């Protein structure tokens, strides 16, 4: 999933630039207009380190908007968390199962289009 439209301003993205600050990588959408006028929109870091720390108990590492596999990676981490924490209470497991069935139904709807 390559971004074509800027999630910040809704305009067409001409190209993506990266900036490195220390060990971190940040993404910027560049919008090119006739007459060499440019606008830049900050898209965020490659990975959200500080936010991810707050979710380490459930194994989630939040990725930036440029990650083409982030939804798959999030689902993999949820599966891993369930495998590593088999002692979740019954009520929580039922709620998780309900959500998974809902996701499955939605995917089936999208595939049927």
C-alpha positions, 0 to 999 in steps of 0.5 A, a space after each residue: 500500500 503506497 500512499 498516493 494521497 497525503 493523509 495530512 492535507 488530502 492532496 496528491 503526493 509527488 514523492 516521499 522524502 526521508 530525514 534521519 535524525 540520530 537513529 530515527 527516520 522520519 517521512 515527509 510527503 512532498 507536493 509539487 505544483 506548477 512553477 516549482 512551488 512545493 509543499 511538505 507535510 510531515 507523515 511521522 516516524 518509521 516507528 513510534 518508539 515511545 507509544 510502542 513502549 506503552 503497549 509493550 505488555 500486549 506486544 504492539 510496536 506501532 509503525 508509521 504511515 509509510 509501513 505497507 505491512 503494518 496491519 499484518 504486523 499488528 495482527 501477527 503481534 496480537 496472535 503472538 500475544 494470545 499464544 504467549 498469554 494463554 491464561 486470559 480470562 474467559 470474558 476477555 477471550 469471548 470479546 476477542 473472539 467476537 471481534 475476530 469474527 467481525 473482522 473475518 466477516 468484513 474481509 469476506 465482504 471486501 473479497 466478494 466485491 
